Amino acid sequence: QDRDHMSSLLLLDDEGWVCLHVAYFNCFLFLLAGSAYRECMDNGTWALKINYSNCEPILEEKRNYPMHYKIALIINYLGHCISVGALVVAFVLFLCLRSIRCLRNIIHWNLITTFILRNVMWFLLQLIDHNIHESNEPWCRLITTVYNYFVVTNFFWMFVEGCYLHTAIVMTYSTDKLRKWVFLFIGWCIPCPIIVAWAIGKLYNENEQCWFGKEPGKYMDYIYQGPVILVLLINFVFLFNIVRILMTKLRASTTSETIQYRKAVKATLVLLPLLGITYMLFFVNPGGDDISQIVFIYFNSFLQSFQGFFVSVFYCFLNGEVRSAVRKRWHRWQDNHALRVRVARAMSIPTSPTRISFHSIKQTTAV
């Protein structure tokens, strides 16, 4: 033990003595490997400090990582809360505004619904502590299964979004010929056998830790991740064709339907890469202990948690039909409220019963 609070262990290898050093700086552990030496001074005494310039750290205590993970968890909670709030508002708007209830907006509505359910299941997953996770309780596995089902439905409804636009624009089919039940089947029913197959595979091959997460060498999660990747690739092909058509045939068109398609394509162009990137990040986790891992933690936490918010903004709050319908509903409410106020004021004027009746009728007729 020296003045730097270092303890050294001499190991003999083929080339000579090599030092393995355990350092304690500010109560944090560092493990150093390499050649260390203490200089002999001219007066025949040893230098006060050992020179570790040739040593490299081979193990460093992750003193900052707990802080980063705590901040990332806060970002996740904040993002999911904001997303749930925005999604619920968007859901209510699509529910109440019957005047805009067409197939395109029904598709938006279902996509928003899947995000609400997915975020709710995410909060339930956070309630599972480590002991339950290790004990692999059946209800815990059920929560993970339902959560993954809504993850898959998210991307299948994004596929429905791309399929609808591709059919209406590229294939020039009339949207009246498109059947709602076909899209409902694709978005809600097709993910069911995929998740059932995944659950069976987990039950008989990787029945541990509530079926959550994927460790190296375990591939059951690809049962549902594979179709999701395929859906994303197909959607990117759809978008490529849609953009190609919009850049050529529809440039001069000014019909209201074409304008709506353009806005829908813009929203999809923004959201689909966004949703795809956040999902693909799971496959490119840099790992390690360097700055890239920290960047990945924050970037992935932000995008994953705010997905629902982005969907609400682009498919609902910036939707021209929704905004127009909300303005009409607001103006109608204002007119009705003003009418009730005027009638109430007229009824409150002190006069004879005959004049009250005549004045009320006259005022109401004028309004």
Residue pairs with C-beta under 8 A, 6 or more apart in sequence:
1 7
2 49
2 50
3 48
3 49
4 23
4 25
4 49
4 50
5 23
5 24
5 25
6 21
6 22
6 23
6 24
6 50
7 21
7 22
8 19
8 20
8 21
8 22
8 36
8 50
9 19
9 20
9 21
9 22
10 17
10 18
10 19
10 20
11 17
11 18
11 19
11 20
12 18
18 33
18 34
18 35
19 33
19 34
19 35
19 36
19 55
20 31
20 32
20 33
21 31
21 32
21 33
21 36
21 52
21 55
22 29
22 30
22 31
22 32
23 29
23 30
23 31
23 32
24 30
28 61
28 63
29 59
29 60
29 61
30 57
30 59
30 60
30 61
31 57
31 58
31 59
31 60
32 52
32 55
32 56
32 57
32 58
33 55
33 56
33 58
34 52
34 54
34 55
34 56
35 54
35 55
36 50
36 51
36 52
36 54
36 55
37 50
37 51
38 46
38 47
38 49
38 50
38 51
39 46
39 47
39 51
40 46
40 47
41 47
60 289
62 289
64 294
65 289
65 294
68 294
68 297
68 298
69 297
71 298
72 297
72 298
72 301
73 301
75 298
75 301
75 302
75 305
76 301
76 304
76 305
77 126
77 305
78 305
79 301
79 302
79 304
79 305
79 306
79 309
80 119
80 122
80 123
80 305
80 308
82 306
82 309
83 115
83 119
83 305
83 306
83 307
83 308
83 309
83 312
84 116
84 119
84 120
84 308
86 308
86 309
86 312
86 313
86 317
87 112
87 115
87 116
87 119
87 308
87 309
87 311
87 312
88 116
89 312
89 316
90 112
90 311
90 312
90 315
90 316
90 317
91 109
91 112
91 113
91 116
93 316
93 322
93 326
94 100
94 101
94 105
94 108
94 109
94 112
94 316
94 322
95 109
96 329
97 322
97 325
97 326
97 329
99 325
99 328
100 321
100 322
100 325
102 175
103 164
103 175
103 178
103 180
103 183
104 164
104 175
104 260
104 264
105 319
105 321
105 322
106 180
107 157
107 160
107 161
107 164
107 183
108 161
108 315
108 316
108 319
110 157
110 160
110 183
110 184
110 187
110 188
111 154
111 157
111 158
111 160
111 161
111 187
111 311
111 315
112 308
112 311
112 312
112 315
112 316
114 150
114 153
114 154
114 157
114 187
115 154
115 307
115 308
115 311
116 308
117 150
118 147
118 150
118 151
118 153
118 154
118 308
119 308
121 143
121 146
121 147
121 150
122 147
124 143
124 147
125 143
125 144
125 147
125 212
128 140
128 143
128 210
132 140
132 210
133 140
133 209
133 210
133 212
134 209
136 207
136 208
136 209
136 210
137 210
140 210
141 199
141 202
141 210
141 211
143 210
144 210
144 211
144 212
145 195
145 198
145 199
145 211
148 195
148 198
148 224
149 191
149 192
149 195
151 224
151 228
152 191
152 194
152 195
152 224
152 227
152 228
153 187
153 188
153 191
154 275
155 228
155 231
155 232
155 275
155 279
156 186
156 187
156 190
156 191
156 231
157 187
158 231
158 232
158 235
158 271
158 272
158 275
159 186
159 187
159 231
159 234
159 235
160 183
160 186
160 187
161 235
161 264
161 268
161 272
162 234
162 235
162 238
162 239
162 242
162 268
162 272
163 183
163 186
163 238
164 175
164 178
164 183
165 238
165 242
165 261
165 264
165 265
165 268
166 238
166 241
166 242
167 173
167 178
168 175
168 178
168 261
169 242
169 245
169 246
169 250
169 261
169 265
170 238
170 241
170 242
170 245
191 224
194 223
194 224
194 227
195 224
197 223
198 220
198 221
198 223
198 224
199 211
201 220
201 223
202 211
202 220
205 220
206 218
206 220
214 220
214 221
228 279
232 272
232 276
232 279
232 280
235 272
235 276
236 272
236 276
239 265
239 268
239 269
239 272
242 265
242 268
243 265
243 269
246 261
246 262
246 265
250 258
250 261
250 262
259 320
260 320
260 321
263 318
263 319
263 320
267 314
267 315
267 318
267 319
270 310
270 314
271 310
271 311
271 314
271 315
274 303
274 307
274 310
275 307
277 303
278 300
278 303
278 304
278 307
281 296
281 299
281 300
281 303
282 300
285 293
285 296
286 292
286 293
286 296
287 293
316 322
317 323
339 367
342 363
342 367
343 360
343 363
343 364
343 367
346 359
346 360
346 363
346 364
347 356
347 360
349 356
349 359
351 359
